[in-house]
Amino acid sequence: LWCLFNYLDVFITIPRQRGKTMSVSSFLSGVLLLFGNNISIAGFHKDNSLRIENVQHIRDIMNTLPSYLIFKSKKNKDNINSIEYNPLNNKYISFVAQANKIAAEKIGRGTTVPLVHIDEIAIFENINITYSTVVNAMHAAIKNAKSMKQYK
């Protein structure tokens, strides 16, 4: 978490049941709901069930925060694949690993976001293809965010 708060790219593989999922979900929820402004976060997941589970973790955290911290609005889009928080113009969008190499390249393109979470990177199918396209798009987003003074 220290690396994330200090804008350092992190690759970490930790054994199961060590709290990594909830730690990252808490961090992403903080950015989405409290600290971020006009930011998009992308979540890449090894399969659809993990995508749904991770979006639900963020939604659960949102629902447990005190009402004076979260502005409920019908404009906030919320479904099994994404969450939008309009008061801060933030969104979390999610994607699933692709077995097809062309599809694996496409999911990384167009996701110009400064913050990316890749869950289960060690078993993410075609990660070598998806990661390359994600990083290129991410660098453009970081440059844009820095120019708007939203990112150090």
C-alpha positions as CSV (number, residue, x, y, z in Angstrom):
1,L,0.0,0.0,0.0
2,W,2.9,2.3,0.7
3,C,4.0,1.9,-2.9
4,L,0.6,2.6,-4.2
5,F,0.3,5.8,-2.2
6,N,3.7,6.9,-3.5
7,Y,2.8,6.2,-7.2
8,L,5.2,3.2,-7.6
9,D,4.3,0.4,-9.9
10,V,3.9,-2.8,-7.9
11,F,3.8,-6.4,-8.9
12,I,3.2,-8.7,-5.9
13,T,2.3,-12.3,-5.6
14,I,1.3,-13.3,-2.1
15,P,-0.1,-16.6,-0.8
16,R,-3.8,-16.9,-0.4
17,Q,-5.7,-15.7,2.7
18,R,-3.3,-12.8,3.6
19,G,-5.7,-9.9,3.1
20,K,-4.4,-8.6,-0.2
21,T,-7.8,-8.5,-2.0
22,M,-9.4,-6.5,0.8
23,S,-6.4,-4.2,1.1
24,V,-6.4,-3.4,-2.6
25,S,-10.2,-3.1,-2.6
26,S,-10.0,-0.6,0.3
27,F,-7.3,1.4,-1.5
28,L,-9.3,1.5,-4.7
29,S,-12.5,2.4,-2.8
30,G,-10.6,5.3,-1.1
31,V,-9.5,6.6,-4.5
32,L,-12.9,6.1,-6.1
33,L,-15.0,7.5,-3.3
34,L,-12.8,9.9,-1.3
35,F,-9.4,10.9,-2.6
36,G,-9.7,10.8,-6.4
37,N,-11.2,13.5,-8.6
38,N,-12.0,12.9,-12.3
39,I,-10.2,9.6,-12.3
40,S,-10.8,6.2,-14.0
41,I,-9.6,3.0,-12.4
42,A,-9.4,-0.2,-14.5
43,G,-9.6,-3.6,-13.0
44,F,-8.3,-6.6,-15.0
45,H,-9.4,-10.0,-13.7
46,K,-8.5,-13.6,-14.6
47,D,-12.2,-14.5,-15.1
48,N,-15.7,-13.1,-14.9
49,S,-16.5,-14.5,-11.4
50,L,-13.4,-12.7,-10.0
51,R,-14.5,-9.5,-11.7
52,I,-17.9,-9.6,-10.2
53,E,-16.4,-10.4,-6.8
54,N,-14.0,-7.5,-6.9
55,V,-16.6,-5.0,-8.0
56,Q,-18.8,-6.3,-5.2
57,H,-16.0,-5.7,-2.7
58,I,-15.8,-2.1,-3.7
59,R,-19.6,-1.8,-3.5
60,D,-19.6,-3.4,-0.1
61,I,-17.0,-0.9,1.2
62,M,-19.0,1.9,-0.3
63,N,-22.1,0.7,1.5
64,T,-20.4,0.5,4.9
65,L,-19.1,4.0,4.8
66,P,-21.0,6.6,6.9
67,S,-23.7,8.4,4.9
68,Y,-22.1,11.8,5.4
69,L,-19.1,10.6,3.4
70,I,-20.9,9.2,0.4
71,F,-23.4,11.1,-1.8
72,K,-26.1,8.8,-3.0
73,S,-27.3,9.8,-6.5
74,K,-29.3,8.1,-9.2
75,K,-26.7,9.4,-11.6
76,N,-24.2,7.0,-10.0
77,K,-24.0,4.0,-12.4
78,D,-23.6,0.8,-10.6
79,N,-23.7,-2.7,-12.2
80,I,-21.8,-6.0,-11.9
81,N,-18.9,-4.7,-14.1
82,S,-18.4,-1.1,-13.1
83,I,-19.1,1.6,-10.5
84,E,-19.4,5.3,-11.3
85,Y,-19.2,7.9,-8.5
86,N,-20.5,11.1,-10.1
87,P,-19.9,13.6,-7.2
88,L,-16.1,13.2,-7.8
89,N,-16.5,12.1,-11.5
90,N,-14.7,8.9,-10.8
91,K,-15.3,5.4,-12.2
92,Y,-14.1,1.8,-11.8
93,I,-14.3,-0.3,-14.9
94,S,-13.4,-3.9,-15.1
95,F,-12.2,-6.3,-17.8
96,V,-11.7,-10.1,-18.0
97,A,-8.6,-11.9,-19.4
98,Q,-9.0,-13.1,-23.0
99,A,-7.8,-16.5,-24.4
100,N,-7.8,-15.1,-27.9
101,K,-4.6,-13.1,-28.6
102,I,-6.3,-10.4,-30.6
103,A,-9.0,-10.0,-28.0
104,A,-6.3,-9.9,-25.3
105,E,-4.7,-6.9,-27.1
106,K,-8.0,-5.1,-27.6
107,I,-8.9,-5.1,-23.9
108,G,-5.8,-3.1,-23.1
109,R,-6.4,-0.6,-25.8
110,G,-8.6,2.4,-25.1
111,T,-8.3,1.9,-21.3
112,T,-6.5,5.1,-20.9
113,V,-6.5,5.2,-17.1
114,P,-3.8,6.3,-14.6
115,L,-4.6,3.5,-12.1
116,V,-4.7,-0.2,-13.0
117,H,-5.3,-3.2,-10.8
118,I,-4.5,-6.6,-12.3
119,D,-5.9,-9.3,-10.1
120,E,-4.3,-12.8,-10.2
121,I,-1.6,-11.6,-12.6
122,A,0.3,-14.9,-12.3
123,I,-2.6,-16.8,-13.9
124,F,-4.0,-14.1,-16.1
125,E,-4.3,-15.6,-19.6
126,N,-2.2,-13.7,-22.3
127,I,-1.0,-11.2,-19.7
128,N,2.1,-10.5,-21.8
129,I,-0.1,-9.1,-24.6
130,T,-2.7,-7.3,-22.4
131,Y,-0.1,-5.8,-20.1
132,S,1.9,-4.3,-23.0
133,T,-1.1,-2.5,-24.4
134,V,-2.4,-1.4,-20.9
135,V,1.0,0.1,-20.0
136,N,1.1,2.1,-23.2
137,A,-2.4,3.5,-22.6
138,M,-1.6,4.0,-18.9
139,H,1.4,6.2,-19.6
140,A,-0.8,8.5,-21.7
141,A,-3.3,8.8,-18.9
142,I,-0.6,9.5,-16.3
143,K,0.8,12.3,-18.5
144,N,-2.7,13.8,-18.8
145,A,-3.3,13.5,-15.1
146,K,0.0,15.2,-14.3
147,S,-0.8,18.1,-16.6
148,M,-4.1,18.6,-14.8
149,K,-2.3,18.5,-11.4
150,Q,-4.3,15.5,-10.3
151,Y,-1.3,13.1,-10.0
152,K,2.2,13.7,-8.7
